[in-house]
Structures are given as C-alpha cells and as structure tokens.
Amino acid sequence: MLNSASLRLRLLAGAALTVAIASPVLAVPAPTAAKDTAPATAAADPVIDPAPAAVEPADQTGLGEIVVTATKRETNLQKTPIAINVLSSQALTDRHVQSLYDLADGAVPSLRVATFEARQSALTIGIRGIVPLDANQPAREQGVGVYIDGVYLGRQHGLNAALFDVDRIEVLKGPQGTLFGRNTEGGALSIVTKGPSGKWGGSATGGIANYGSYNGSLHLDLPETYGVALKLDGVIQHQDATTKNPLEGQTGFNYYHRRGFKATARVHPISGMTADFSYDNGYDSNSPFYSQLLNVNPNGCKAGAQSASSACTLPGTNYTTLTGTVKPLPSQVVVNGTSRAKVADIGVPQQPSVDKTHGFTSNIRWDVAPEIELRSITAWRGVNATQYDNSGGYHRVPVVAAGCTGTACNFSRYSLADLHQNQFSQEFQAVGTVGQFDYVAGLYYFNEHISDDAATPNSLAFNSALTTISVLDPCTGSGGFGSLVGCRSIDRASEVHSKSYAGYGQVTWNATDRVHLTAGGRYTRDEKQGVLHYSRNLNYDTATAAQLTAAGYKPLDATWNRFNPMATLAYDASDSVHVYAKYATGYRAGGASSRTSNYQTFNPEDVKSYEIGAKTDFWNHRARLNLAGYIMDRKNSQVDISSIQTTASGSFNNLVTINAPGITKIRGIEADLTVQPVDGLTLTAGYAYTYTKIPPVLIASTGVYQNFYIVFTPRNAANGSIDYTMPISDMDLKFHLDGNYSQATQTFDQFATKNDPAFIANARLALANIHVGGSNAVTVSAWVRNLFDKQYVFRRDPSNSLPGAPTTNLTSGSVNNVLGDYGNFNAPRTYGMEASVKF
C-alpha cells in the first residue's frame, strides 16, 4: 500500500505527464507576428534596473508575463525550471505588507515566517521544511538565504525592518546551493527594490489605522544631472501596543515604530557600463507579543512515581520518580487559552527593543561584448540590536510559593540581549550566451564579525503572602544584579568571526528549441572561529584553566569544504507547457551554541533534492497552473534541545544543538493556479503539502530515543485571492480579498505539542487613477488585515508544564516549576485608510 506522501508524488507526476501529453490541446493558437515578436520589457539586471514583476502582453488580455532573476539572468517565470513564487509590488500593497513579518499569514504556502520567541526583532524564515528553531545565535546559520538586491543578509536580526520601494519579492523554493551558496537549503528569499530611472517621478503615501497606527512613504526619482541619476526613499511606520501593560510608564506588547532612508545614485562611467551606489539605514523599535498562560498543569504532574503521571514526561528522559510540589497560582495570574488578552494580568518593566541596520552597496554591470556581461556586487552591512523581552510575567519560570523569602519571591524573567554584526561581501559574476550555451560563473567572498551578550534577571517580586507585587531595583534587586547595563549577571557573551569563499558555474545547453540541459556546481570553503567571553556570569577570559576544564569549554575553530552540484532537464512541450526534472544540493554551515557552558559544537547539515515540475498556460493565456513535487533528504539535521534553568539572580536558557543521525525525510507537493475568467477579474489559489520526518535520536546520557520535529511547517497550507478592477469613467475601482490557511505546527524541535491551525483573511478596496493637477494620479484605499479578527496561538511552549531538565540526577525530575503551557496569540484585526499620489 502506498503511503500518503508517495501517493501524492505519483499523482503529481501523472498530472505533469498528462499536461505534457495534452499540450496540443492546451496550447494557444499561433500568435500573430506582432505578438510573437513583442519583447518582454524587462531590464537586464534585477539590481541595476529591476524589471516590472508583470509585463502585459501586446493584446492587453490574459495573464501578463512575469520576469524573474533566479538564474542570475532575466527569464520568463513560466520558462524557468525552478519552483518560484513572485510577490509584485501591487500584491504587497493589496495585502498591506509593510515588513517581512506581514508575510507570516501565508502569502506563499511554502514560505514560513515566524518570530524568534515572541520577539519581532528577529525573524525565522523557512521554506519547504527547512526552518531552524534558533538561528538567533552568532555561531548559528539560517536555512533560507535572504537577499536584498543581490546581497546576502547574514543575520536574522533586523529582517523585520520597514521595506523600501520594493519591485518584487521572489521566493525560490528548494536548495539553491549552486548559484546562491551556503545556507540556502530550503531556498532563497530575494527582495528586489526599484532603482533610479533618470527621469523625474515618484510617489508619496500616507495612512492612518486603528491602534494609533500611521504610515508614510516618499519615493523621489530625480532627473539625471551631470550623468548622475538619483533616487531617494523614506518610510515610517508606527503602531501602538495591542496588549496594554498595566505598569505605568512601560511599553505595551506588539508595539512598533519603524523608519528608514535609502539613497541610490546611478552613473555610466564608460560606454556599456552602469554602476549603482546605494546607502540605506533603518530603525526598528518594537516590543514582543504578549505571552499568555494558556492552561494550568495540563499533564497532571505531581510528586511520586513517574508511572503514576505518565503524561508528565519530559521527552528524552527516563525518570522513575517526580519530586517537588506543583504550586497553586497567585490570585493575580489570569489563565486564558481561548482569546487574545487586551490587557496583561500583571504589569512588568518593559522597554522597546531596538534594531538599527545600515548598509552600503556598489553594483556594477559592464557589457564587455555581446557574449559576456561582467558584474560586481560589493556590500558593507551591519546591524545593532538591543533586546528587551518581559512578555512572560508570571507565565514563565520561576514559580513562587506562599511563605517565600528573599530571592525566592522574585519572578518575571526579563530577557535582555545585545548583538552587533558587521559583514562585507564581494561577488563577481560573468553572465552571457555563446551559441547554444547560456552560462553564469562567479566568485564570492563573505566576511562577518558578530558579538553578543545576554542576561535574564528577574524584575518583580511578591511579598511572602503573595498579595502584593513590587518592582525590583533595576541594578541590584535580582540576587544582587538587575536589568541596567553594568548591573547585569551575564548569562552568555560570545564573539564569532566567519569567512566564506566560493566559486561557482552553471551552463545551460539549449540542445534544441525545446530541450534544455543545465548543469552546475559550487565549491565553498567556510571558516569559523568563535569564543565564549562569559557563561553563567563566569568570565572565560580571566577564568582559570581548572574552571574552563570543569565547564568542558573549547573555543570554536572549524573549517568546512563543500561542493554542491545541480542538474536540470527542461522540456518545452509547447509554447505554453514546460516540464522539468531537477537535482539540486545545498548545505548549512556548522557552528557552536553559545547557550551552553562548554560552547558545544555541531556539524554542518547537507540536503539533496529531487524535483519534477510543470508550468502551463492555457485558455488563451487566461489560466496558469504550475505544479512541483519534490523529495529532499537531509543528512546530519541540526536539532535543538532547550530548557530554562533558574538561579538566585534569575534564569538562563540552556540550548544544546546536536546533529541527528540518519536521513531526515522531507517530501512535498506544491500547486499554484491563476485564472482570469473575464477582463478585470483575477483568481488565484495556492497549495503546499509538506511531509517531514526526523529519525529518533538516542540521547546518550539517558539511553532514551527521542523524537524531534521540524518547527513552523504545516502538513497542509493553502491560500486564495480575488482581485477585481472595474473602470469608472477614467478611474479604476479595485477590490482585493485573500484567505490563507495553515495546519497546526510545532514550535520546538523537541516537543510534539502543536500550535493552533490558522485562517487569516485580508482585504483592500481602492479607487485608483484619480487625476488631480494634470497628470498626477491619486489612489485612496481602505484596507483590513485579519478581516474576521481570528484568534489563534501561533507559538505554544510546553516546557513550563513538564518536569525540569536533568542536571546531575538522571532518574528524578522536579515539578517545582510546573505552571502550564504558555503561548502567543496572533495580531488582532487592524484596519485603516491610505492615500497615495504618483508624480
């Protein structure tokens, strides 16, 4: 009997074959000469001169051509043998997408965007089941590469900054190890912004919304002067807290204030050469989502034999007895697992986290000859992040008992961190065509320096009767320490230097007009050196040899070499039906966990992918169906085991990253359908099925096999949208509605506990092309996100409802800190109005 994943893949293969066989039926009639020869108005480089995401065909009916740059050259999406989704600037506007986190609702079913913990200051990006739990550490890498105008962003910090004048976002699905390099096992997210045109123009947008929100943007395209074309972009976005903090003068939860500026200059130093120089900076002040206590002791934990509390079992352990006491909740604590809190039950010290990003990019293109174009992409970037997260209050350990004294009365873990990162990258590319061969070749260099530190003092205290709550002294109140800089007990502080060198090449042989064979490879050498400066408030720089030996500490000094090949066979069954088979590989670099006192290292993981796909246009270009099915085998999967351990001065997060032996299986099917049944009406639907299975891992210390899971990856995800444009005189009335569904997912590698399933709808109504003052075109619109105000837990943590992690005693687990599951609800319904003008 076939399992469900195998059956789905065979059905997909059958569908692709059926499409290929039926191509004469699906193919449109031969176009007229004018239509056949009309070129796509795409620019030659996505950074230098980005093309519009959709280009209307000559007859202005049917679906427009979409231009992508996934192969480092400009190609028609339908003829590119890669599974890609493209979000155009109009699609981002329709969904009111202001930052990458706004894509978390499911704009692309295979793309997963989540906060790290409850924090907006760092994002976790995943595609096709490649989703790291904690890429928040300096010596840890992401599994999906994020690029802005061809520049790789080395950290997940700062990813939620305000988006500038975006032309499109390309979501490349599946390993991109050959052309994009390391840390693109799941794929790549490529953001392409609009460059200078050398002609006067621009736009301005202003809007207001509920929760005290406002936004504005200004984009100026200045005329070319003395050979220099200049473009200026500025954005601002603000939202007040959606959950209030009762402590006077403190920031509420789910607040943000973002602003950014970008300037780009374009020059033509010599004939055939175009050079862009850009500078950008961003400021993102934000607070975490509120963490609610969802239930109380859901597993029935109690002291006694482990067998008497079978549900109260910490994965990976082999306890025989449970010790301690599950304490009753103080009267001030609210338990609510069904709805989003409007006001926190206990006011806590909370100030905004702040991310500051900056970057300078030089992008040069030179048409040396008809057969070759040389490119150079040089970038210096950096991010400085300060983290303040007190979203848990009493909903996280430590637990306080009546009759407490001293530090035993302290609670409300205030998670503080600082991160400073700078990176330099240089890439040289040669792109061209010689006869029947299209080629891309390149050299790449990446240099990154990161340092971080973290502390987690308690910030509040009960009296012994648990009737009153006081704010601890921010310098000494938490066991002699506090939250102020200079007063902190440092849980960890580390520093990492990383270098990466790569050379790559890819050649496509257009054997016939219909058959295209592509082969390529990339050699990468990664070097990573890292040290712990502090761990558990012990200064490793001045510690004795005996202290370092007791901790088992060794600095990180590792080098990895990889060769990542790929091969694709593509066949144009007709002008409107294209099928392909693809083999691709990728890898994610290894590192070390700064959340462990021994700076425990882990190895790289590698993935091999086998994919088939079909891209079809039919119904006279009024319908488009793209299908893909894939099998991915991942070796040495990096998985995380996380626990919170309490101390007199607060608590710390102990996170161990290990490589799971064997092969992790990831299987999937993806489908995207676009239909334009009548002029002005466009319907879309998308679906992704993702099956994942990590082999059980033997925990050496306990002798227990433990199951691990891939986080934030729904087995089934789907979306759909309706767009309708109705001419009114010389104006256009536009309506947009989208719905997005995802099945329940895990939050943690080590726990089977799942978040809630989700369905989110967004809508926009706009009156466009209102001509004011001659040629100026004004658009006024009303928008709403989370139209039906759905409430679901997007992050659920069961660690507070299970026995504590073992330290020295492997047979006995404590239930002293058992509370219940805590988690975070999604953002509430937001709505507003905007006005924009083009000039």
N, C-alpha and C positions, 0 to 999 in steps of 0.2 A: 504493500500500500504506500502511495506517495504521501510524504508529509506536506503540510500546507505551503511551506516555502518552495519546495520542489515543484509542486503543482502550479503555483503562481508563475514561476520562472518558465515552465513549459508552456503555459498558456500565453505568456508574453511572446515567447519565441514563435509560437503558432500564429499569434496576431501579426507579428512582424513579417513572417513569411507570407501570410495571406495578403497583407498590404502590398508586398513586392509583386506577388502574382497578379494582383488586381490593378497594378499600376496603369495599364492602358485605360481602365475604366475611370480611375481617379484623376488621371492627368487631364489638364485643361486643354482646350483646343489650341493649336499653334497660334501664338500671338502675332499681331501684325508687326511689320518691320519696325515701326516706331516704338512699340512696346518692347520688342525683343532687344533692341539696341540701347534703350534708355539706361544710362548708368546709374548705379546707386550713388547718391550724393554723400558718400562717406569720406571723411578726411583720412589722410594716410597714417595718422598716428593718434592713439587714444589720449595721449597726454598733451602733445603739441597742439592738436586741433581736433578735439573729440567730435565724433560724428553724432548726429541725432540718433537716438535709440530706435526710432521707427521712421522709415522713409516711405512715403506713399508712392505706389506705382503710378504709371503715366495716366491710367484711366480714372484715378481717384476713387475707385471702388475696390472692395475686397480688403484683405489684411495687408498692411504695409510690411516692407522688408525691414528686418531688424539686423543691425550691424554690430558685431562683437569683435573683440580682440583677444580671445582666449588663446590663440595660437601665435601671439605676438605680431600678427598681421590682421588686416581688416577683412572679415569674411561675413557672408550671409549666415545668420544663425541656423537656417534650415539646411545649409550645406556644410556645416561644421560638425564633424563626428565626435562631439563631446556633449554630454548632458549639461545644459546650461539653462538657467532662468535669468531673465533680464527685467529689472525694475526700472522703468523710464522715469524721467523727472515728473511727468504727469501722473504716473502711478503713485509716486511718493507723495505728491500733493494731494491726490484723491484720498489717500489713507491718512493724511496729516502726519506724515513721518518727519519728525524733527531730529531724531538721533537714531543710532542703530538699535537701541533697546525697543523702539517702537515697532521693530520687525519681529518681536517676540510673540506677537499674536498669531503668526503663521502665514505671513505673506508668501512664503515659499515653503511648501510642506516638508521638504527635506532639510531645510535650514532651521537650526535651533539656536535661539539667543536667550541667555539667562543671566541673571545677576550672580556674582560670586557672593555666597552667603545671601544677605538681604540687601547688599550694597550696590548702588548704582554706579559707584566709582570704578568698578572693574567688571567687564563682561566676559562670559563664557560663550564662545561661538562654536557650534558643531554642525557638521554635515554628514549624512549617511552613517550615523552611529559612531563617529569619531568625535567624542566630547570629553575633554579632560575635566575632572572634578576640580582640581586645584592647580591651575596654571598661574596662580597668583604669586608664586614664589620666584625669586630671582634666578634660581638654577633649574627651573621647570619651563617647558616649552608648550606652546599651543599645538593643536592637531589640525587646525584650519588656518591657513595664512590669510591675513587681512592686508590689503594693499590700497594705497591712495595714490592715484596717478602713477602706478608702476613701482611705488616704494613700499617695501615690506615694513610693517609695524611690529617691532619685536616684543611688545608687552601688551597685555590685555587692559592695563591701566590707561585711562584716557580715551578708550574706544567709544565712550558714550558722550563725547563732546558734540556740540552742535554741528550739523552737517552744513557745508558751504554750498555753493551753487552747483549742485550735482546734476550731471547729464544723465547718468545711469549707474546702476549697481549690477554688476554681472556676478551671478552665483554659479561657480564652476564646480560641478559635483563629481566626486571620485578623485583618486590620487592624481596630483599634478606635479609629481616629483621630478619630471624631466625639465619642463620649461619654468616652473616656479620654485622648485627646490625643496629643501627640508621643511618639515613642519606643515606640509600640505597633504597629509594622508587622506583626510576627508574631503579636501577640496580647497578652493580659494574664494574669498570674497573680495572682488575688485571694484573699488569706488573710482569712478571717472568723473572729474569735475570739468566745468566749461572753461575754456581758455579765452584769451583776448582775440577779437576779430579784427582789430584795427579800424573799426567803424564805430561812430557814435551810437550808443544804445544803452539799454539797461532796464532794470525793473526795481520797484520798491513794493514791499508788502508790510502791512500792519494788521494786527489782530488782537482780540480780547477773548477771554473764555472764563468759565467758572473756576473756582478755587483761586481767584485773584490772578489768573494767568494772563500773560500778554506775550506777544512775539512780534519781532520786526526783522526785516532784512533789506539790505540795499546792495545792488549789484550795478556797478558802473563800468561800461565798456567805452574807453576813451579813443578818439581818433588817433591814428598813427601820426606821431610827430617826430621829426628828425630820425626817422627809421625805427622808432620805438612805439609799440602798441602796448597800452597799459590797461589792466582790468583790476578793479577794486571790489572786494566783497566784505560785507559786515553783517553779522547776525546777532540777535539777542533773543533769549527765551527764558520765561520765568513761570513758575508755578508755586503757589503756597502749599503748605502741608495738607495732605488729605486725611491724615490722622493727627489729631491735636495732642500735644504734650502738656499735661496739666501743670508741670513745674514752670512757674512764671519766668519769663526771660529766656527760655530754652527753645531750641528749634524743634518743630514737629517732624513728622515722618512722611516720606515721599515728597519732599520739597526739592526743587532745583532752581538754579539760576545760572544760565549759560550765556556766554558771549564769545565772539570770535572775530578775527580780522584776517584777511588774506589779500596780498598784492602780488600780481603776476605781470611781468614785463616780457614782451616778445620782440626779438630782434632778428635780422637777417644779415649776419656778418659778411658772408660771401654768397655768391650765386649758388643756389641749391641747398643752402644751409639755413635751418630755422632753430633758434635757441630760445627756450623759455626759462626764466629765472623767477622763482616764487618764494615768498616768505609767508608763514602763517603762524598765528598763535591762538590758543583757546583757553578759556577759563570756565571751569565747571564746578560750581558749588552745589552740594546736594546732601541729602540725608537718606538713610536706609528706609526700606519698607518696615512697617511695624510688625514685630514678631509676637504672635498671639499664642497663648496656651490653649491648645485645641481639645484636650481631654485630661483626665486625671488617672494615673496608674492604669492604663488600658490593658496591661498584660497581667494584672493581678499579682504583682510582685509582693513577696513577704518573706520574712526570715524563716529558715527551715531548710528542709531537703529541697534541692533543685527540682527533683522529680515531682514535688507537690505543686510547683509553679512552672509547668512545662512551657507556657507561653513567655515566661520571663527568662529568656535565654539570650545571652549576648552571642551573636554569630562568631564562630571561630574559637569559642572557649569550651571547656569541659568541666565546668563547676559541678561539684557534688552538693555543696551547701551554699545557702544565701544568708548573709549576716546583715545586721543593722535594722533600721526602722524606717518605714515609709511614713513621712510626717504629714500631718494634716495641713491644708493650705491656710495661710493667714486670711482673715476676712476681707482684706483689701484686694485680693487677687481675683480676677474675673476669668472664668473658663468659657471660651466661645469658639467652637469649631464649625459653626454654621454660617457666620456672617462676618463681614469686614468691620472692624472696630472703627468708630468715628473719633473716639477719644481713648487714649491709653488709660489703663486702670491705675497705674502708678506713674507719677511724673518723675523724670530722670534727667540728670545733666546730659545735654546733647548739643553739640555744636556742629556746624556743617563740615563735611569732608570737602576737600578742595583738590581738584586736578588741574594742573597747568601744563599745557602742551605747547610746543613750538617746533618749527622746522623750516629748513631752507632746502630747496630742490633746484637743481640745474638739469634741464632736459634738452639735449641737443640732438638734432637729426640732420644728416648730411646725405643728399642724393649724389653719391660719388659717380655713379654710372647707371644706365638703365638696369643693369643686372644686380646692383648692390646698393643698399642703403645702410649707412653706419649710424648707430645711436649710442648715446652716452647718458646714463641716468645717475646723477650724483646727489646724495642727500645726507644732511645732518639733521637729526631729530632728537627730541628729548621730552621727558615727562617727569614732573614732580608731583607726587600725590601724598596728601596727608589724610589719614582715615580716622574718623570718629564714629563708632557704632555702639550705641547703648540701647538698641532696639528691643532687647530681650527683657529688661527689667527683672522681675521675679520669675520669668518664664524659662530661665536658664539657671544652671547651677552657678553658685552654691545654694543649697536649701538651708533654711534657718529653722531651728526648733525653739519652742517656748522655753523660757528659762535660760536662754543663751547669755553669754558674757563675752566682752572683748570682741576680738575679730570674728568670733563665731556668729555674731549678729550681723555681719556685713553681707551684702548681696549686690546685685545689679552689675554684672560684668561689663566694663567699658572697654571695648576693643579698639586699641589705638595703634596706628602704624604710620610709618613714613617710608616712601620709596623715591629714589632718584635714579633716573635712567638716561643715558645718552647713547646714541648709536650713530654710526657712519656706514654708509653703503655706497658701493660703486659697481655699476653694471655696464658692460659694453656689449652691444648687440650688432650682428650683421644679418640683415634680412634681405632676401631677394629671390629672383627666379632666373634659372638658366635652362633654357629649352623646356623639357618636360618636368623639371625638378624645381620645387619650391623649397627653400631652406631657411633655417634660423640657426644661428650659432651665437654663443655668448660666453663671457667670463663674468664672474660675480665675486664680490668681496664684502663681508659684513663684519663689523667690529662693534661690540656692545659692552658697556660698563654699567653695572647696577649695584646699588647698595640699599639695604632696608633695615629697619628695626621695628620692633613691636612690643607692646606692653598691654596687660589686661588687668588693671586694678579694679577693685570693687568701688562703687560710687555712692551707695546708700547703706543705711543701717537701721534695723529695727531696735526698739527697746526690748527688754527681756520678756515683756508680756505680749509682744507683737501687736501692740495697739497704736504705736506712733512710728513714723519714719522720719529720719533726718538725713541730710546731705552730708557726706563725709568731707573732711578737709581735703581739698584737691591736691595737696602736697604730701600730707603725712597720714591721712585717715585710713588708708588701706594697708594696715600692717606696717606703718612707717613709710609708705610710699603713696603715690597718687597719680593723677592724670596730667598734671602740668609738666611741661618739658623741663628736665632737670630734676624732677621728683619721681621719676618712673623706675620701677623694677623691670629691667629689660628681659623679656621672655626670650627674645632672639634678636640677633643682629648679624647680618651676613653681607658679603661682597663677592661679586662674580664678574669675571672677565671672560667674554666669549668671542671667538673668531670663527668665521666660516669662509672657506674658499671653494669655488665651484667652477667647472667648465662644462658646457652642455652643447648639444647639437641635435637638430631634428630635420629630416628631409622627407618630403612628400614626392613620390614618383607618380605623376599623372599618366599612368600606363596607357589609358585610352581616355576618351571623353567621359567615360562612365566609371572607370576603375581607378582608384587612388590608394596607393600603399604608402603608409607613413611609418618610419622607424626613427627612434631617437634614444638618447641616453644622457645621463648627467653624472659626473663624478663630483662628490662632495667630501671635503675634509673639515671636520669640526673640532675645535679645540676649546676646552672649557676649564678654567681654574676658579675655584671658589674657596672661601674661608668663612668660618663662624667667628665673629668677634665676641658675641655674647650668647649664652644659652642658660636659661633659668637664673638669670642675673649673675652668672659667673663670667668674669672677663677672661675669655680664652687667650687674649693677647698677653696677659700677665699671669695666667694660671700656671701652676707647677706641672712638671711632667707627670707626676703621680695623679694629679687631678684630671689631666687630659686622658691619661690611660684608663682611669676609672670610668670616664664617660665614653670610652671607646672611640674617641674623636680622631678623624683623619681628614686633612684638607682634601678638596676635590681637585684632581689633576688628571684629566682624561682627554683622549683623542679618539675620534671615530671616523672611519672612512666608509663611504658607501658609493655604489654605482647603481643608479636607478634607470633601467631601460623601459621603453614603451614601444608598442607596435599597434597599428590600426589598419584595418582593411575596410575601405568605404566603397560602396557601390551605388551609383545613381540609377535606380531602376527606371526613372523617367525624370522629366524636368521638375516634377513635384513630389517625387518619392525617393528618399535617400535612406539607405540602411548601412549599418556599420557593425563591426566587431572589434573590440579593443582590449588590449592587455596593458596594464599600467602598474607602476610600483611607486611607493613612497616610504618615507621614514621620518620618525620623530626622534630628535636627539635625546640622549640620556641626561642625567644630572644628579642632584642631591637634594634631600629635604632639609631645609633649614628649620623645620618644626620638630626635628629630632636632635637630641643632645649629642649624638655621635655623628651628625651630618651624614646620615645613611644615604649611600649612593644607589642608583638604579641605572639600568642599561637602556639603550635605545629600543624602540619597537619598530617593526617593519610590516608593511602591508603589500599584498599582491591582489590585484583586482582584475576580474574577467567580466566584460560588459558587452551586451548587444543592444542595439537601439535602432529605431526607425523614426524618421522625421518626414512628415507628409503634409502636403497642401492639397485640398480638393474642393469640390463645389465651386469651381471657378474662382479659387483663391478666397472664398468666403469662410473656409473652415481649415483649421490646422490642428493636427494631432501628432504629438511627439511622445514616444514610448522609450523606456530604458529598463533593462533588467541587469542585475549585477550580482556577482559573488565576490566577496572580499574575505581574504584570510589574513589575519593579523597575528604576528608572532611576537612573543615577549610583551604582551599588553601591560602597560603601566597602570596599576590599580592602587587605590589609596585605602588605608585603614586609619580612621580618625577617632580621637577621643579627647574629652576635656578632663583635665586633672586639676584639682583645687590645691591651693597653698594658702598660707596665712596672709599673703599680700595680694591674693587674687586668684587667678587660674590661668592655665595655658592650654593651648591646643597642641596635642601630640599627634602628628600625622606622619605615618610611615608609608612610603611608596615602594612597592615591590613589582617585579616582573612576573606575571602569571605564566607558568609553563604551558607548553602546548600551543594550540592554534585557536584563537578567538574567531568564531564564525559570524560574519555579517552578510546578510542576504537581503535583497530588496527589489522592488518594482516601483517605477515612477511613471506617471502619465500626466500630460498637460494638453488640454483641449481649449482652443479658441474658436469661436463661431461668430460670424457677422451675418445673421439671417436677413436683415434689411439694413439699408443705409442708416447710419447713426446709432445702431444698436450693436453692442459687442458683449458677448457672454464668454466667460472663462471658467474653467474647472481644473483643479489640480489634485493629485493623489500621490501619496507615498506610503509604501509598505516597507517596514524595516524590521527584520528579524536579527536578534543578536544573542550570542551565547558565549560566555567566557567559561572555560573548563574550571571545575572546582580546584581550589588551591589548598595544598596541605600546609597548615600552619605548624611550623616545626616545633615551636615552644609548647604547643598543646596536643599535637598529634591529631588534630581535628581538620577535616576537609571543610573549607568554607566556600560558599557561593558568592560570586561577585557579579555586578550588573553594570551596564552602560547607562550613564545618567542622562536625563532630559532627552530621551529618544523614544517617542511613541511608536508602538507597533503599527498603528494606522493614523494617518494625518491627511486632511483634505481641506480644500478651500474652493471658493467660487466667487464670482463677481458679476455684476451687471453694470454696464455703462451705456447711457443713452444721451445723445445730443439732439436737441430739437431746435432748428433755426427759428428765430423770432425776429422778423424784419432783417436787419443786418447784424443781429446779435445771436448768441447761442445760449440756450438753456441746457445745462449739463447736470446729469444725475448719476451718482455712483453709489453702489452698495456692495459690500463684500462680507462674506462669512467665512470663518476659519475654525476648524475642529481639530483637536488632537486628543488621542487616548491618554490615559494616565501613565505617568513615567516615574522612575526612581529619581531621588535626589542625591543619594550616596552610593558609591560603589559597593559598600559592604552590607547594605540593608535592603531587604525585599520590599519594605514599606514604600508605597507609591503616593504621589501627589494626586490631585483630582483631575479628571478629564476636563477639557475646556472647550467652550464655543464662544467666540467673540465676533461681533459684527460691527462694522464701521460704515459711515455714510457721509456723503457730501452733496450739497446742492449749490450750483454756481450759475450765475448769469455772466457770461463772458463776452468779450469784444464790444464792450460799451465804449463808443468812440467819444472822447472828450478832448477838446482843444486840438482839433485837427486829427493827427494820426495816432495820438495816444490811445491805447486800448486798456480799458479798466475792467477788472473782474471783481465781483463781490460774491462771497460764498458763505455758507453756513455748514459746519462740519460737526460730527459727533464720533467719538471713539468709545467702544464698548456700548453700543447703541441700547442694548437691553439691560445694561447695568448688571451683567452676570458676575457672580462671586464664586471664586474657586481658589483653592490652596495651590499655589504654583511651586511651593517649596515646603516640604514636610520633613522634620528632623525627629527621628525616634530615639535618639541617643539618650534623652532625658527620661525615657520610660523603661530603660533596661539597666541591669546591674552595671557597675563601673568596670572599666577595663582592668585586666590583671596587671599587677606591678611585680610583686615577688611571689605571692601565693597564687598558684595556678588552679587550685581546687576550690577556692572560696571567693565568692563575689559579693560586694557590698551593695545594698539597696538604699543606703543613707541619702543619696542624692536623686532618688527616683521622684520625678514630678509627673510628667506626661509628655505626649508629643507637642512640639511647638512648631509653628509654621507661619507662612506669609501669604496673605490674600493678594490677588491681582489688583491693579489700579481700578478705581471706580470709574463710572461714566464721566467723561469730560466732553464739553461741547463749547463751541464758540463761533465767532464770525471773523472774517478776514476781508480785506480789500487790497487789491494789488493793481499796479499800473505798469505798463511797458512803455518805454520811450526810446 
